[in-house]
Structures are given as structure tokens and as C-alpha cells.
């Protein structure tokens, strides 16, 4: 009877440890980028950052010092940069295939670029939606 009780405790402890490990695996680094965790859930990451007060939008650093802000209109980039701030998602500049079509880019680099672009696009759109929703709520709250 005691052996069974000990086994149940050990198994439940192991299950709890694996659950914690699988949840925190989303934050393990990928490709050596400094702020780049596994790019699996931009919606959850944007909501979490917004709840913590981080309203910086994600940008992709390109070769030549340019920044790409996916999900943001070109005319809004300066306003967003000044009002909310921008955080670069990659540590090393990437080549934009649309800007340099004559150069052959490795398949892995191309895949990584589009993965970053999709992630930043979704993250920025969710963050923009949260900011607009809060502004609308504030307008409605203080209406007489």
C-alpha cells in the first residue's frame, strides 16, 4: 500500500514537472536572437506584454539599417515609433527578399525571415487592436 502511494506521488510530481517544462519551452531562444523566443503564439505574447505595460511594437531589422514594421501602415510608422516605441525582434540584420530579388537567399534564411514577419505582423495587429480598444473604453468611460 505504501509503495503504491509513493508511486502515485512520484508520478504526479513528474507530470507536474513536465507540464511546467512544456509551458516554459515557449520562451526558449531560437536561432540565437536575443529577444526571440519560440515564435508560436504572437497573440498571447502581445496580450501578456500589453498587460505588463509594454506597448512597443515589433520590428525586423533589415540589412542597410532599415526597419520593417509588419502590420503597420507606412504613414503610421513615425507616430508609432514616437508614441509607443519599437523593439527589434532579431539580433542580426536580415535580407528582405522583396528588396533584393536578384540575390539568392538560402532557404533557411528565407524561411526564418517569413516566420519573423508573420509573428511580428500578428503581434503588432493584436497590440494595435488592444490599444484602440483601450482608447475607445476611455472615451466611453468619461462621457457625461
C-alpha beads as a LAMMPS data file, in Angstrom:
LAMMPS data file: protein, C-alpha beads

144 atoms
143 bonds

1 atom types
1 bond types

-500.0 500.0 xlo xhi
-500.0 500.0 ylo yhi
-500.0 500.0 zlo zhi

Masses

1 110.0

Atoms # bond

1 1 1 0.000 0.000 0.000
2 1 1 2.825 2.398 0.876
3 1 1 4.617 1.615 -2.364
4 1 1 1.502 2.467 -4.333
5 1 1 1.097 5.765 -2.506
6 1 1 4.757 6.645 -3.127
7 1 1 4.402 5.734 -6.808
8 1 1 1.324 7.960 -7.160
9 1 1 3.173 10.857 -5.556
10 1 1 6.222 10.355 -7.791
11 1 1 4.122 10.069 -10.950
12 1 1 2.068 13.157 -10.098
13 1 1 5.252 15.106 -9.326
14 1 1 6.783 14.061 -12.662
15 1 1 3.609 15.054 -14.506
16 1 1 3.655 18.454 -12.821
17 1 1 7.321 18.961 -13.751
18 1 1 6.680 18.052 -17.396
19 1 1 3.699 20.408 -17.511
20 1 1 5.823 23.294 -16.222
21 1 1 8.657 22.436 -18.614
22 1 1 6.359 22.274 -21.630
23 1 1 4.766 25.613 -20.721
24 1 1 8.094 27.373 -20.301
25 1 1 9.521 25.870 -23.510
26 1 1 7.722 28.631 -25.434
27 1 1 10.334 31.034 -24.083
28 1 1 13.456 29.130 -25.049
29 1 1 15.584 31.012 -27.524
30 1 1 15.679 30.119 -31.166
31 1 1 18.285 30.994 -33.813
32 1 1 20.361 32.807 -31.193
33 1 1 18.309 36.007 -31.332
34 1 1 18.296 37.939 -28.092
35 1 1 14.571 38.677 -27.715
36 1 1 13.278 35.971 -29.954
37 1 1 11.531 33.184 -28.101
38 1 1 9.825 30.369 -29.904
39 1 1 7.543 32.085 -32.285
40 1 1 4.424 30.121 -31.535
41 1 1 1.867 32.464 -30.046
42 1 1 2.077 36.128 -31.006
43 1 1 -1.463 36.747 -29.729
44 1 1 -0.674 35.502 -26.227
45 1 1 2.675 37.271 -26.212
46 1 1 1.095 40.579 -27.289
47 1 1 -1.634 40.318 -24.666
48 1 1 0.899 39.454 -21.978
49 1 1 3.190 42.340 -22.958
50 1 1 0.263 44.761 -23.056
51 1 1 -0.924 43.626 -19.624
52 1 1 2.568 44.331 -18.288
53 1 1 2.519 47.823 -19.818
54 1 1 4.866 47.067 -22.722
55 1 1 3.349 48.752 -25.777
56 1 1 6.426 48.629 -28.014
57 1 1 5.755 47.252 -31.486
58 1 1 7.957 44.569 -33.045
59 1 1 10.232 45.437 -35.947
60 1 1 12.515 43.347 -38.125
61 1 1 15.991 44.742 -38.650
62 1 1 16.991 44.529 -42.308
63 1 1 20.366 44.916 -43.964
64 1 1 21.266 48.529 -44.538
65 1 1 19.854 49.637 -41.178
66 1 1 16.225 49.636 -42.299
67 1 1 13.401 48.512 -40.051
68 1 1 10.317 46.658 -41.235
69 1 1 7.170 47.046 -39.124
70 1 1 4.750 44.343 -40.329
71 1 1 1.067 45.028 -39.758
72 1 1 1.508 48.797 -39.541
73 1 1 0.597 51.253 -42.287
74 1 1 3.548 53.161 -43.735
75 1 1 2.090 56.539 -42.755
76 1 1 1.627 55.389 -39.130
77 1 1 5.211 54.191 -38.584
78 1 1 6.629 57.519 -37.342
79 1 1 3.724 58.099 -34.966
80 1 1 4.025 54.602 -33.530
81 1 1 7.785 54.950 -33.190
82 1 1 7.405 58.225 -31.262
83 1 1 4.370 57.327 -29.144
84 1 1 4.829 53.634 -28.320
85 1 1 8.359 52.650 -29.310
86 1 1 9.777 49.848 -31.399
87 1 1 11.564 46.678 -30.335
88 1 1 13.726 44.759 -32.803
89 1 1 12.863 41.085 -32.862
90 1 1 16.100 39.871 -34.453
91 1 1 19.688 40.443 -33.341
92 1 1 21.272 40.241 -36.791
93 1 1 20.025 42.108 -39.888
94 1 1 18.161 40.036 -42.455
95 1 1 17.804 40.473 -46.201
96 1 1 14.306 41.300 -47.411
97 1 1 13.568 39.122 -50.457
98 1 1 11.296 41.835 -51.853
99 1 1 14.111 44.396 -51.754
100 1 1 16.857 42.200 -53.178
101 1 1 15.304 39.714 -55.611
102 1 1 18.466 39.316 -57.676
103 1 1 20.358 37.763 -54.798
104 1 1 19.789 34.157 -53.967
105 1 1 18.892 33.802 -50.330
106 1 1 19.314 30.493 -48.553
107 1 1 16.083 28.614 -47.961
108 1 1 16.588 28.558 -44.179
109 1 1 17.206 32.309 -44.067
110 1 1 14.155 32.926 -46.222
111 1 1 12.015 30.686 -44.021
112 1 1 13.324 32.452 -40.910
113 1 1 12.568 35.880 -42.408
114 1 1 8.969 34.985 -43.236
115 1 1 8.486 33.346 -39.838
116 1 1 9.638 36.527 -38.124
117 1 1 7.458 38.616 -40.431
118 1 1 4.324 36.542 -39.730
119 1 1 4.964 36.629 -35.996
120 1 1 5.614 40.400 -35.906
121 1 1 2.596 41.061 -38.141
122 1 1 0.192 39.208 -35.871
123 1 1 1.795 40.618 -32.701
124 1 1 1.567 44.198 -33.976
125 1 1 -2.030 43.806 -35.157
126 1 1 -3.127 42.427 -31.775
127 1 1 -1.246 45.173 -29.938
128 1 1 -2.828 47.840 -32.147
129 1 1 -6.266 46.331 -31.509
130 1 1 -5.699 46.357 -27.735
131 1 1 -4.528 49.974 -27.788
132 1 1 -7.526 51.088 -29.850
133 1 1 -9.924 49.175 -27.589
134 1 1 -8.479 50.863 -24.504
135 1 1 -8.752 54.311 -26.101
136 1 1 -12.378 53.632 -27.021
137 1 1 -13.135 52.414 -23.499
138 1 1 -11.581 55.540 -22.014
139 1 1 -13.666 57.752 -24.296
140 1 1 -16.844 55.969 -23.277
141 1 1 -15.962 55.900 -19.589
142 1 1 -15.520 59.674 -19.257
143 1 1 -18.544 60.641 -21.300
144 1 1 -21.147 62.657 -19.351

Bonds

1 1 1 2
2 1 2 3
3 1 3 4
4 1 4 5
5 1 5 6
6 1 6 7
7 1 7 8
8 1 8 9
9 1 9 10
10 1 10 11
11 1 11 12
12 1 12 13
13 1 13 14
14 1 14 15
15 1 15 16
16 1 16 17
17 1 17 18
18 1 18 19
19 1 19 20
20 1 20 21
21 1 21 22
22 1 22 23
23 1 23 24
24 1 24 25
25 1 25 26
26 1 26 27
27 1 27 28
28 1 28 29
29 1 29 30
30 1 30 31
31 1 31 32
32 1 32 33
33 1 33 34
34 1 34 35
35 1 35 36
36 1 36 37
37 1 37 38
38 1 38 39
39 1 39 40
40 1 40 41
41 1 41 42
42 1 42 43
43 1 43 44
44 1 44 45
45 1 45 46
46 1 46 47
47 1 47 48
48 1 48 49
49 1 49 50
50 1 50 51
51 1 51 52
52 1 52 53
53 1 53 54
54 1 54 55
55 1 55 56
56 1 56 57
57 1 57 58
58 1 58 59
59 1 59 60
60 1 60 61
61 1 61 62
62 1 62 63
63 1 63 64
64 1 64 65
65 1 65 66
66 1 66 67
67 1 67 68
68 1 68 69
69 1 69 70
70 1 70 71
71 1 71 72
72 1 72 73
73 1 73 74
74 1 74 75
75 1 75 76
76 1 76 77
77 1 77 78
78 1 78 79
79 1 79 80
80 1 80 81
81 1 81 82
82 1 82 83
83 1 83 84
84 1 84 85
85 1 85 86
86 1 86 87
87 1 87 88
88 1 88 89
89 1 89 90
90 1 90 91
91 1 91 92
92 1 92 93
93 1 93 94
94 1 94 95
95 1 95 96
96 1 96 97
97 1 97 98
98 1 98 99
99 1 99 100
100 1 100 101
101 1 101 102
102 1 102 103
103 1 103 104
104 1 104 105
105 1 105 106
106 1 106 107
107 1 107 108
108 1 108 109
109 1 109 110
110 1 110 111
111 1 111 112
112 1 112 113
113 1 113 114
114 1 114 115
115 1 115 116
116 1 116 117
117 1 117 118
118 1 118 119
119 1 119 120
120 1 120 121
121 1 121 122
122 1 122 123
123 1 123 124
124 1 124 125
125 1 125 126
126 1 126 127
127 1 127 128
128 1 128 129
129 1 129 130
130 1 130 131
131 1 131 132
132 1 132 133
133 1 133 134
134 1 134 135
135 1 135 136
136 1 136 137
137 1 137 138
138 1 138 139
139 1 139 140
140 1 140 141
141 1 141 142
142 1 142 143
143 1 143 144
